[in-house]
Amino acid sequence: MSFRVVVQETPFDVAEEYSSLQNSSPSVGAVATFVGLVRDVNQGKKIEKIFIEHYPGMTEIELQKILGEARNRWDILAGTIIHRFGKLGIGDGIVFVGVASSHRKDSISACDFIMDYLKTKAPFWKKEKHERGEKWVASRESDAAFLVAWDKEDN
């Protein structure tokens, strides 16, 4: 079983990460992945590039906690979270989340859970550069609402 958390400035290789999850155990029957990319428009503003900052050391601990919680909730065999920081351009990969399990429901649910928690709990900060300057991006109410839904599942 392989569970990894990586915070890096360099790009990640989706095919390589997928292959690693697929080959992590002979019991793997499903691999769910999510790749977040830098888009060119956010809330009606054209984006030129983004800058992502994080709290080194604390970020990795929080991501490990999120991955650990996914392991507690679902029967997963392997999981990977890779998040980038630094300057990123349009189309660049920001985040890779991959989960391997014996059955699709576990891997899909765990992947979705990890992303929802990562968006609100991991100490990352994003600044967008627009044609008229720069702006720090605040978390969205919809992201917090997803956490409430996961918490309701626990009760």
Secondary structure, DSSP 8 states (H G I E B T S, - for coil): -EEEEEEESS---HHHHHHHHHTS-TT--EEEEEEEE--SEETTEEEEEEEEEE-TTHHHHHHHHHHHHHHHHS-EEEEEEEEE-EEEETT-EEEEEEEEESSHHHHHHHHHHHHHHHHHHS-EEEEEEETTEEEE----HHHHHHHHHHHHHH-
